[in-house]
């Protein structure tokens, strides 16, 4: 038993030595062909002037669905919520004072929608990629509007009273109840209507939908999860989530929501933003997480057209992997066959997770 284990140890050390020599050869040979091809792909440009109309037209039905979501959201905001039974013995948790919003309602679309769009425009002017700009904005709007529709639909259906409901219902402090023990409110009708929209928190859901999407977008763009250990990148990625968390906390501090209203709203917005982001972009920790799927599809189509002319001896191919997204491989046609795709390239494939 001991000799067999010792033999296994020597075999492992021998394997480690082989890997070390392969890495040294790779460093001497310079960057692998796949890395050079990936860097070349990052420099491809698709400006709005040339490709903008085509991209927008291909997603016309998506923009129509967005308009439909806007109409539904307006309708859900206008209608009255369910006026839940509120008895006298329930008023113990509903007597908090009425306060103004720390984060006003008009500010929510600014930091959850306009701010991420400005970030997308910034990256467009750096890379001139209309696919990235269009899909980042489209995914963001879907994330926010789907979250808003779900949030307001649940608000209207549940009708949970806010923590300050007593003073909304009885601004003079004199509570009145009917023969079944339900409240008979004599306050401002708009305040009473708003008082039945506690669950879930709209500020929290909108904040985590927009800023959560921005956090994922930044993680892919600045390569937060590139396995290099740069904590500064992680801090930049977390900043939008921290801002959304502070907005959510302010809703509890202002007595507009219970803590579980805020938790449910934040969780809802974060989940929807993740689904919408993944609809257009690879995972942020993928090697190709910096660009949308459509960018690599356009690049594949362009390279395929160029290769079909037979003008170039080098064939660039985009190889799709079911879990890692799209990877760029550069294969040189020659008489050596597979000798050009040597151990160093195979080691790159192992490190990238390709089979």
NORVENBEL-V287608 format. One record per run of one state. SS is the DSSP state (H for helix, E for strand, C for the rest). FROM is the first residue (numbers start at 0). TO is the last residue. If there is no record, write none. Layout:
ss = {SS | SS}
from = {FROM | FROM}
to = {TO | TO}
This chain:
ss = {C | H | C | H | C | E | C | H | C | H | C | H | C | H | C | E | H | C | H | C | E | C | E | C | H | C | H | C | H | C | H | E | C | E | H | C | E | C | E | C | H | C | H | C}
from = {0 | 1 | 29 | 32 | 42 | 45 | 46 | 47 | 58 | 59 | 78 | 87 | 93 | 104 | 127 | 128 | 129 | 158 | 164 | 169 | 176 | 177 | 182 | 183 | 188 | 195 | 201 | 221 | 230 | 253 | 258 | 280 | 281 | 291 | 292 | 308 | 313 | 321 | 324 | 332 | 336 | 340 | 342 | 352}
to = {0 | 28 | 31 | 41 | 44 | 45 | 46 | 57 | 58 | 77 | 86 | 92 | 103 | 126 | 127 | 128 | 157 | 163 | 168 | 175 | 176 | 181 | 182 | 187 | 194 | 200 | 220 | 229 | 252 | 257 | 279 | 280 | 290 | 291 | 307 | 312 | 320 | 323 | 331 | 335 | 339 | 341 | 351 | 354}
